[in-house]
Amino acid sequence: MLNNIGLPGLLLIAVVVLVLFGRGKISSLMGEVGKGITSFKRGVSEGKEELEKSAAEEAVDVTPTAEKDKA
């Protein structure tokens, strides 16, 4: 169903939305969408850093030491 929209259909939808909501409302909405995307990216990077940090803390040093070699 949505495969047949094409460029003219998308332009018509954009014009209708612009007429219904107005330029100011759409620009503020897009600003909020941008803030949401930025916040999502920040959260993903912080989560990734947290996972890497916890993995580094759990990593165990398995190199042999001089004390183990003598025993």
C-alpha positions in Angstrom: 0.0 0.0 0.0 2.7 2.5 0.9 4.9 1.4 -2.0 2.9 3.4 -4.5 3.1 6.8 -2.7 6.0 8.3 -4.7 7.5 11.8 -4.6 4.3 13.7 -5.6 2.4 11.9 -2.9 5.0 12.7 -0.2 5.0 16.4 -1.3 1.2 16.5 -1.1 1.3 15.1 2.4 4.0 17.6 3.4 1.9 20.5 2.1 -1.2 19.3 3.9 0.7 18.8 7.2 2.2 22.3 6.8 -1.2 23.8 6.2 -2.8 22.0 9.1 -0.2 22.6 11.8 1.6 25.7 10.6 5.3 26.5 10.3 5.9 27.4 13.9 4.4 24.2 15.3 6.3 22.0 12.8 9.7 23.7 13.5 9.2 23.3 17.3 8.2 19.7 16.8 11.3 19.0 14.7 13.4 20.7 17.4 12.0 18.3 19.9 12.7 15.3 17.6 16.3 16.5 17.3 16.7 16.8 21.0 15.3 13.3 21.4 17.7 11.8 18.9 20.6 13.6 20.6 19.5 12.2 24.0 19.1 8.7 22.6 22.6 8.8 21.1 24.0 10.1 24.4 22.3 7.3 26.3 23.6 4.6 23.9 27.1 5.9 24.2 26.9 6.1 28.0 25.5 2.5 28.1 28.3 1.3 25.9 30.9 2.9 28.1 29.3 1.4 31.2 29.3 -2.1 29.6 33.0 -1.7 28.6 33.8 -0.5 32.1 32.1 -3.4 33.8 33.7 -5.9 31.4 37.2 -4.4 32.2 36.5 -4.7 35.9 35.5 -8.3 35.5 38.5 -9.2 33.4 40.9 -11.4 35.3 44.7 -11.2 34.9 45.8 -14.7 34.0 49.4 -14.1 33.4 51.7 -16.3 35.6 53.5 -14.6 38.4 56.9 -15.5 39.8 55.3 -16.9 43.0 53.2 -19.4 41.1 56.2 -20.6 39.2 58.2 -21.3 42.4 55.5 -23.4 44.0 
